[in-house]
Amino acid sequence: MNSAAKPGAAARSARRPASQADVAALAGVSSQTVSRVANDRPNVEPETRERVLSAMRMLGYQRNSAARALTLGRFHALGVVTFDVTAQGNARTLAAISRAAQAAGYSVHVVCIEDETEEAVQRAVRLLTDQAVDGLAVIEAQILDRPGFDITSGVPVVVADGDPDRRYTSVDTDQAAGVAAAVQHLLGLGHRTVRHIGGPQNSYAARRRAAAWHSALKAAGAPVPPIDFGDWTAASGYAIGRRIAAQPDVTAVLAANDQLALGLLRALHEAGRRVPEDVSVVGFDDIPEAAFFVPPLTTVRQDFDEVGRQCVARLLDRIEPPASEGDPVTAVVVRPELVVRASTAAPPPAGRVSRAGRAGRAS
């Protein structure tokens, strides 16, 4: 007898995908019970639920997502709008959101836009909502600073590091606390002041770090030196670092991210300025490579995983409201941590001039 003619799961699967009726027959329950299990409905005995799930696995049953969405009013998908995935912070926040969404049983659709115009943002939002998402996360949107601008989505919105007016549910890293910890660390070592290499001026995070640096120095009664703005890259840190390295009075520098700090380290090395003996350097982000710089970099560690988890959790608060009463959390602040490594130390003794300082005076 030809095996293809035998009745059973093998012959059925060769003809068509498994149906709810097939699962019901194998599990010995009604199709209505299979539907309740497939749609995560309550009022199913644990033993029965497990029997149905086992039958689904045995038959390779695939739940119909579109039908499930119509039943539940949800699509189990989140949308993300981001503006610069080459920036370390944005890329790591996006990855963290994706991991947290996957753990919660949601897929993620991403739109990256280059021009932060109202038209571009609304076009990205429409594209995502047309793909049937249950909520939106927006990563570091500078455009939200503009008066009167509103994201028209029809679904819950959470903003990661980018809504100072709290018009939307927000998840923010406490940039000011991280910068203050870095400045206080350097001043506590005995440095008279701290130079700052900032990120691009159109970046919300860079502006907040620069403002926090200024405030921390003022609060400590320390001089506020000129600020240099870069573009988040090591090349930018190197170019600015060459100018800083030629200034013998500079003994401590806070870079707005670790890539800027990396470029600065090379510039100081080429100029004969030792780190940390002549100049202390602090970065921001704590990228995985920071511990392997020469010397290992003191930096402010951002908890991107927690930011991603909180973004997804805040969206789910509105997509899948908890049974308990009370308003959902509308603002979450994630505190960073200063990680002290070998790139910071006390300043050189007064009167000691580095090789770069001697060269500068000779010229």
Summary of the structure (lengths in Angstrom):
residues: 363
radius of gyration: 27.5
end to end distance: 98.4
largest distance: 99.6
contacts: 1207
relative contact order: 0.11
helix: 46%
strand: 15%
